[in-house]
Amino acid sequence: MNLVFLGTPSFALPSLKGLAQSNHKISVVVTQPDRPRGRSGHPLPPPVKGLALELGLRVLQPDSVNEGPFLTELRGLAPDIIVVVAFGQRLARAFIELPKICCINLHASLLPKYRGAAPINWAIIRGETQTGVTVLRVAEKMDSGDIIAQDFVEIDPEENAGELGERLAIIGANLLTKVVDGFEHSSVCFLPQRHELATMAPKLKRGDGLIKWAQPAQKVHNFIRGMNPRPGAYTSLPTGKRLLILRSRLATEDVGVENIQPLPAKPGTIIKLSGEGILVAANGGALWVTHLQPEGGRAMTAAEYLRGHPLHEGKAFN
């Protein structure tokens, strides 16, 4: 099969590598333009561009894939299938209808649940215990096309969005290759989505990461997991400085919470400081902050942080 591959972040790398190592031909890899990143502000290539060049594949980086000249160039490649994995641009009908067979997308949820830009984050934030990947036919309405194949995975209760994303990227890459193989052998079926069951997973921004300690401890823990490593969950120190919370653990009887009764009425109160970390009150419970990153500093364990940054029991995070 003659393929055109669209992708941008690291989530797309296993899919690109898998298809490049298959019996199919990738005519061109399309990714986003280089963007300024990091403190230097210098334009850096997206991860997909780096891998594509390593694989000896041609790379295109249009500002918009829907523009006439780019569509003309792509049409000249006569792709059988266009494969989209976390590309980052809306696709117009003219683009979707360009390939001979169809345009397909790998999405990191069990559609119709969690349509949108941040399905992995929202699945964890909302306490899901199971998720998966879906290969679907691309439609003009976001993530609404017919389902071609799905694969299910259990969510580990302690893994964060980054760790789950790495697992789903590999599982999705394997499923995607099987689907493209299926098109070659005319064994693909399409299942319309039940749109009435759709839920949304909108893009998360840095400002969305404020921890609400007044929520139940389990919800706070899920929020921290779901927001890491990006865009990040944060709280404010009594001094007003931000503190990124990288990892937490629910407090249970084995770490001595039964000896600290009653729990403070105000959520966000620091109950205990120890080698375990920072024990913080939530609504009806508590959790240990075990890894964090001070504003302008490096990531570290909470125990490391406490050796150089005094906190006091009874004070509260904001």
C-alpha positions as CSV (number, residue, x, y, z in Angstrom):
1,M,0.0,0.0,0.0
2,N,1.2,3.5,-0.8
3,L,0.9,5.6,2.4
4,V,1.1,9.2,3.4
5,F,1.8,9.6,7.2
6,L,0.8,12.6,9.3
7,G,2.0,12.9,12.8
8,T,3.8,15.3,15.2
9,P,4.6,14.3,18.8
10,S,6.4,11.3,20.3
11,F,3.1,9.4,20.6
12,A,3.2,8.9,16.8
13,L,6.8,7.5,16.7
14,P,5.9,3.8,17.2
15,S,3.3,4.0,14.5
16,L,5.7,5.7,12.0
17,K,8.4,3.2,12.8
18,G,6.1,0.2,12.5
19,L,4.7,1.2,9.2
20,A,8.2,2.0,7.9
21,Q,9.3,-1.5,8.8
22,S,6.2,-3.1,7.2
23,N,5.7,-4.2,3.6
24,H,4.0,-0.9,2.9
25,K,5.5,2.2,1.3
26,I,5.5,5.6,3.0
27,S,5.7,8.2,0.2
28,V,6.0,11.2,2.5
29,V,5.8,12.1,6.1
30,V,3.8,15.3,6.9
31,T,4.4,17.0,10.3
32,Q,4.0,20.4,11.9
33,P,6.5,23.2,11.2
34,D,9.5,23.5,13.6
35,R,8.4,25.6,16.7
36,P,10.3,27.5,19.4
37,R,10.6,25.3,22.5
38,G,12.5,25.4,25.8
39,R,14.2,28.4,27.4
40,S,16.3,29.2,24.4
41,G,13.3,29.9,22.2
42,H,15.1,28.3,19.2
43,P,12.8,26.5,16.6
44,L,13.1,22.8,17.2
45,P,11.8,20.0,14.9
46,P,8.9,17.9,16.1
47,P,9.8,14.3,17.2
48,V,8.2,12.8,14.0
49,K,10.5,14.8,11.8
50,G,13.6,13.5,13.5
51,L,12.6,9.9,13.2
52,A,11.4,10.3,9.6
53,L,14.8,11.7,8.6
54,E,16.6,8.9,10.4
55,L,14.5,6.4,8.4
56,G,15.4,8.2,5.2
57,L,11.8,9.4,4.5
58,R,10.8,12.6,2.8
59,V,9.4,15.2,5.2
60,L,6.9,18.0,4.5
61,Q,5.9,20.7,7.0
62,P,3.1,22.8,5.7
63,D,1.5,25.5,7.7
64,S,-1.8,24.0,6.6
65,V,-2.4,20.7,4.9
66,N,-5.7,22.0,3.5
67,E,-4.1,24.6,1.2
68,G,-4.5,24.1,-2.6
69,P,-0.8,23.9,-3.6
70,F,-0.1,21.3,-0.9
71,L,-3.2,19.2,-1.8
72,T,-2.0,19.3,-5.4
73,E,1.4,18.0,-4.4
74,L,-0.1,15.3,-2.3
75,R,-2.5,14.2,-5.0
76,G,0.4,13.7,-7.3
77,L,1.7,11.0,-4.9
78,A,-1.5,9.0,-5.4
79,P,-1.7,7.6,-1.9
80,D,-3.9,4.6,-1.2
81,I,-4.3,5.5,2.5
82,I,-3.5,8.6,4.5
83,V,-2.6,7.6,8.1
84,V,-3.0,10.3,10.8
85,V,-1.6,9.9,14.3
86,A,-1.7,12.9,16.7
87,F,-1.0,15.4,13.8
88,G,-2.5,18.5,15.3
89,Q,-4.4,20.2,12.4
90,R,-8.1,20.0,11.4
91,L,-8.5,18.2,8.1
92,A,-10.9,19.6,5.5
93,R,-13.1,17.4,3.3
94,A,-10.9,17.9,0.2
95,F,-8.0,16.4,2.2
96,I,-10.0,13.6,3.7
97,E,-11.3,12.5,0.3
98,L,-7.8,12.7,-1.4
99,P,-6.6,9.1,-0.9
100,K,-7.8,6.2,-3.2
101,I,-9.1,4.1,-0.3
102,C,-9.5,6.3,2.8
103,C,-8.0,8.5,5.4
104,I,-7.6,6.7,8.8
105,N,-6.7,8.0,12.3
106,L,-5.3,6.3,15.4
107,H,-6.9,7.8,18.5
108,A,-5.9,7.1,22.1
109,S,-9.3,6.2,23.6
110,L,-12.2,3.8,23.2
111,L,-14.4,5.9,21.0
112,P,-17.0,7.3,21.2
113,K,-15.6,8.1,24.7
114,Y,-13.0,10.9,25.0
115,R,-13.1,12.6,21.6
116,G,-10.7,15.4,21.4
117,A,-7.1,16.5,22.0
118,A,-6.4,15.0,25.5
119,P,-8.1,11.6,25.8
120,I,-5.3,10.0,27.9
121,N,-5.3,12.9,30.4
122,W,-9.0,12.9,30.8
123,A,-9.4,9.2,31.2
124,I,-7.1,9.3,34.2
125,I,-8.5,12.5,35.6
126,R,-12.0,11.0,35.6
127,G,-10.9,7.8,37.3
128,E,-11.3,5.4,34.4
129,T,-9.8,1.9,35.1
130,Q,-9.9,0.9,31.4
131,T,-9.1,2.7,28.1
132,G,-7.6,1.7,24.8
133,V,-6.9,2.8,21.2
134,T,-9.2,3.1,18.2
135,V,-8.4,3.1,14.5
136,L,-11.2,5.0,12.7
137,R,-12.1,6.5,9.4
138,V,-11.5,10.2,9.4
139,A,-14.6,12.4,9.2
140,E,-15.0,16.2,9.1
141,K,-16.4,16.2,12.6
142,M,-13.6,15.5,15.1
143,D,-13.1,11.8,16.0
144,S,-16.6,10.9,14.8
145,G,-15.8,8.6,11.9
146,D,-16.6,4.9,11.7
147,I,-14.6,2.6,13.9
148,I,-12.3,0.1,12.1
149,A,-10.6,-1.6,15.1
150,Q,-10.1,-1.2,18.8
151,D,-7.8,-2.6,21.5
152,F,-8.4,-2.4,25.3
153,V,-6.0,-1.9,28.2
154,E,-6.3,-1.7,31.9
155,I,-5.1,1.6,33.5
156,D,-2.7,1.0,36.4
157,P,-3.9,2.9,39.4
158,E,-0.6,4.6,39.9
159,E,0.5,5.4,36.3
160,N,0.4,8.9,35.0
161,A,-0.7,10.2,31.6
162,G,2.9,10.1,30.2
163,E,3.4,6.4,31.2
164,L,0.0,5.4,29.9
165,G,0.6,7.3,26.7
166,E,3.8,5.3,26.0
167,R,1.9,2.0,26.4
168,L,-0.9,3.1,24.2
169,A,1.5,4.4,21.5
170,I,3.0,0.9,21.1
171,I,-0.4,-0.9,21.3
172,G,-1.8,1.6,18.8
173,A,1.1,1.1,16.4
174,N,0.5,-2.6,16.3
175,L,-3.2,-2.2,15.7
176,L,-2.6,0.4,13.0
177,T,-0.3,-1.9,11.0
178,K,-2.9,-4.7,11.3
179,V,-5.5,-2.4,9.9
180,V,-3.4,-1.3,6.9
181,D,-2.7,-4.9,6.3
182,G,-6.4,-5.5,6.4
183,F,-7.1,-2.9,3.7
184,E,-4.6,-4.7,1.5
185,H,-6.4,-8.0,1.9
186,S,-9.9,-6.3,1.7
187,S,-10.8,-7.6,5.2
188,V,-11.7,-4.3,6.8
189,C,-15.1,-3.6,8.3
190,F,-16.6,-0.2,9.4
191,L,-18.8,0.2,12.5
192,P,-20.6,3.5,12.9
193,Q,-20.1,5.2,16.3
194,R,-23.0,5.7,18.7
195,H,-22.8,9.4,18.8
196,E,-25.2,9.7,21.7
197,L,-22.5,8.1,23.9
198,A,-19.8,10.5,23.0
199,T,-17.8,12.3,25.7
200,M,-15.2,15.0,25.1
201,A,-11.6,15.4,26.1
202,P,-10.7,19.0,25.3
203,K,-7.1,20.2,25.2
204,L,-5.6,21.0,28.6
205,K,-3.6,24.2,29.2
206,R,-1.0,25.1,31.8
207,G,-3.6,27.2,33.7
208,D,-5.9,24.2,34.1
209,G,-3.4,22.5,36.4
210,L,-4.4,24.1,39.8
211,I,-5.0,21.3,42.3
212,K,-8.3,21.6,44.2
213,W,-7.5,20.1,47.6
214,A,-11.2,20.4,48.6
215,Q,-12.0,17.4,46.3
216,P,-11.9,13.9,47.7
217,A,-8.3,12.5,48.0
218,Q,-8.9,10.0,45.2
219,K,-9.9,12.7,42.8
220,V,-6.9,14.8,43.7
221,H,-4.6,11.8,43.2
222,N,-6.2,11.1,39.8
223,F,-5.9,14.8,38.8
224,I,-2.2,14.8,39.6
225,R,-1.7,11.6,37.6
226,G,-3.7,12.8,34.6
227,M,-1.9,16.2,34.4
228,N,1.6,14.7,34.4
229,P,4.0,15.2,32.8
230,R,2.1,17.8,30.8
231,P,0.6,20.3,31.3
232,G,1.3,19.7,35.0
233,A,-0.5,19.9,38.3
234,Y,0.4,22.6,40.7
235,T,-0.3,24.2,44.0
236,S,0.9,27.4,45.7
237,L,3.1,27.6,48.7
238,P,2.2,29.9,51.6
239,T,4.8,32.3,50.1
240,G,2.8,32.4,46.9
241,K,5.3,30.5,44.8
242,R,4.1,27.7,42.6
243,L,5.0,24.1,43.3
244,L,4.5,21.5,40.6
245,I,3.3,18.2,42.1
246,L,4.7,15.4,40.0
247,R,3.6,12.3,41.9
248,S,1.3,11.5,44.8
249,R,0.1,8.4,46.7
250,L,-3.1,8.0,48.6
251,A,-2.6,7.9,52.3
252,T,-3.6,4.6,53.9
253,E,-3.4,3.1,57.4
254,D,0.0,1.6,56.7
255,V,1.7,5.0,56.6
256,G,0.2,6.2,59.9
257,V,-2.8,8.3,59.0
258,E,-4.8,6.5,61.7
259,N,-2.5,8.2,64.2
260,I,-3.4,11.7,62.9
261,Q,-7.1,12.0,63.9
262,P,-9.2,14.0,63.3
263,L,-7.8,15.1,60.0
264,P,-7.6,18.9,59.6
265,A,-10.9,20.5,58.5
266,K,-9.2,22.7,55.9
267,P,-8.2,20.8,52.7
268,G,-4.7,21.6,51.6
269,T,-3.3,21.6,55.1
270,I,0.1,20.0,55.6
271,I,-0.5,17.2,58.1
272,K,2.9,15.6,58.4
273,L,6.5,16.0,57.0
274,S,8.6,12.8,56.8
275,G,10.8,10.6,54.6
276,E,7.5,9.5,53.0
277,G,7.0,13.0,51.7
278,I,4.4,15.7,52.5
279,L,1.1,14.5,53.8
280,V,-1.7,16.8,52.7
281,A,-5.3,16.9,53.7
282,A,-8.0,16.6,51.1
283,N,-11.8,16.3,51.5
284,G,-12.3,13.3,53.8
285,G,-8.8,11.9,53.4
286,A,-5.2,12.7,52.7
287,L,-2.5,11.9,50.2
288,W,1.3,11.9,50.2
289,V,3.1,14.3,47.8
290,T,6.2,12.2,46.9
291,H,7.7,14.0,43.9
292,L,7.6,17.7,43.0
293,Q,9.3,20.5,41.3
294,P,9.7,24.0,42.7
295,E,9.2,27.0,40.5
296,G,12.3,27.6,38.5
297,G,14.0,24.4,39.9
298,R,14.5,20.8,39.0
299,A,12.3,17.8,39.7
300,M,13.1,16.0,42.9
301,T,11.6,13.8,45.7
302,A,9.6,15.5,48.4
303,A,12.2,14.4,50.9
304,E,15.0,16.1,48.9
305,Y,12.9,19.3,48.7
306,L,12.3,19.3,52.5
307,R,16.0,19.2,53.2
308,G,16.5,22.6,51.5
309,H,13.0,24.2,51.8
310,P,11.4,24.3,55.2
311,L,7.7,23.7,55.4
312,H,5.6,23.6,58.5
313,E,2.9,21.2,59.6
314,G,-0.4,23.0,60.0
315,K,0.3,25.4,57.1
316,A,-1.8,25.1,54.0
317,F,-1.2,24.9,50.3
318,N,-3.3,27.4,48.3
